[in-house]
Amino acid sequence: MEPRIRKFRSRTRALAYGVMPALASPVWLHFRRFLAHPFRVKAFFPASKAWGELIASRVTRRDGEFVVELGAGTGAVTRALMASGVPAHQLLVVEIDREMADFLRVSFPAVRVIEGDAFAIADAVPANIIGKAGTVICGIAVATLPIEKQRELIAGIQSLMVKGGRLIVFGFLPFPPLPAEQLALKRVGVALTLRNFPIGFVWTYEIAE
Ligand SMILES: C[S@@+](CC[C@H](N)C(=O)[O-])C[C@H]1O[C@@H](n2cnc3c(N)ncnc32)[C@H](O)[C@@H]1O
């Protein structure tokens, strides 16, 4: 599609969401985008409030450090991060789906939303964020990716992080989503919530020294 037409469609959608918020129920939007791209979205519905809160509780961030969220969807985790005290201007979210990215921009006007591919993250984020993220949260299903793709993703994530930064990966599988040793990660912990369907797991890693 021509960039001009694409931009026009994005703006029209953003305007429609702004004028008629009912059009933009996050659950409905998430489900629609799942039907359009099941292998990319990989979840029928957004994370529950409880799961978002559990993820937010695992975030570490010192003053001036950023939190980066990859695969923000319709903002279920973004909302929890802000409620937990992460300032909007220290939060950067990345989403590959144009309609979801437009929705995020309307829902969180003070948050930097990047419509882009998490696998090319280092090229997509502004230079002032490189090496400044205290925590990176990954909502993309990574467990089933080949090791080369996992390595590519982790290399990009690592370039964003402060030394000793934290990587949080969440998903439905009850086993570690990343092979820590092969990716030079240190597994720090796991938590789960029953207040999500299916059960929501939160895996926490640090980059091994
Ligand atoms: C399982 S959903 C999680 C959505 C949201 N974080 C939540 O918990 O409700 C995964 C999200 O990652 C996005 N995604 C998938 N691959 C991506 C990629 N390569 N780069 C950026 N976002 C991606 C999908 O479009 C989808 O919104």
The ligand as an SDF file (V2000), in Angstrom:
LIG
                    3D

 27 29  0  0  0  0  0  0  0  0999 V2000
    0.4930  -12.2930   22.9020 C   0  0  0  0  0  0  0  0  0  0  0  0
    0.1720  -10.6740   22.2420 S   0  0  0  0  0  0  0  0  0  0  0  0
    0.4520   -9.7060   23.7240 C   0  0  0  0  0  0  0  0  0  0  0  0
   -0.2240   -8.3540   23.6470 C   0  0  0  0  0  0  0  0  0  0  0  0
   -0.1870   -7.5310   24.9460 C   0  0  0  0  0  0  0  0  0  0  0  0
    1.1560   -7.3510   25.4410 N   0  0  0  0  0  0  0  0  0  0  0  0
   -1.0580   -8.1650   26.0020 C   0  0  0  0  0  0  0  0  0  0  0  0
   -0.5050   -8.7850   26.9110 O   0  0  0  0  0  0  0  0  0  0  0  0
   -2.2670   -8.0440   25.9340 O   0  0  0  0  0  0  0  0  0  0  0  0
    1.6700  -10.4150   21.3030 C   0  0  0  0  0  0  0  0  0  0  0  0
    1.7760   -9.0550   20.6500 C   0  0  0  0  0  0  0  0  0  0  0  0
    3.0660   -8.9430   20.0370 O   0  0  0  0  0  0  0  0  0  0  0  0
    2.9290   -8.3350   18.7550 C   0  0  0  0  0  0  0  0  0  0  0  0
    4.0760   -8.7880   17.9540 N   0  0  0  0  0  0  0  0  0  0  0  0
    4.2790  -10.0130   17.4080 C   0  0  0  0  0  0  0  0  0  0  0  0
    5.4540  -10.0530   16.7590 N   0  0  0  0  0  0  0  0  0  0  0  0
    6.0170   -8.8230   16.9000 C   0  0  0  0  0  0  0  0  0  0  0  0
    7.2420   -8.2390   16.4580 C   0  0  0  0  0  0  0  0  0  0  0  0
    8.1050   -8.9400   15.7340 N   0  0  0  0  0  0  0  0  0  0  0  0
    7.5080   -6.9670   16.7780 N   0  0  0  0  0  0  0  0  0  0  0  0
    6.6250   -6.2380   17.5300 C   0  0  0  0  0  0  0  0  0  0  0  0
    5.4510   -6.7310   17.9730 N   0  0  0  0  0  0  0  0  0  0  0  0
    5.1430   -8.0040   17.6640 C   0  0  0  0  0  0  0  0  0  0  0  0
    1.5870   -8.8400   18.2520 C   0  0  0  0  0  0  0  0  0  0  0  0
    1.0640   -8.0150   17.2370 O   0  0  0  0  0  0  0  0  0  0  0  0
    0.7700   -8.8190   19.5350 C   0  0  0  0  0  0  0  0  0  0  0  0
    0.1640   -7.5780   19.7290 O   0  0  0  0  0  0  0  0  0  0  0  0
  1  2  1  0
  2  3  1  0
  2 10  1  0
  3  4  1  0
  4  5  1  0
  5  6  1  0
  5  7  1  0
  7  8  2  0
  7  9  1  0
 10 11  1  0
 11 12  1  0
 11 26  1  0
 12 13  1  0
 13 14  1  0
 13 24  1  0
 14 15  1  0
 14 23  1  0
 15 16  2  0
 16 17  1  0
 17 18  1  0
 17 23  2  0
 18 19  1  0
 18 20  2  0
 20 21  1  0
 21 22  2  0
 22 23  1  0
 24 25  1  0
 24 26  1  0
 26 27  1  0
M  CHG  2   2   1   9  -1
M  END
$$$$
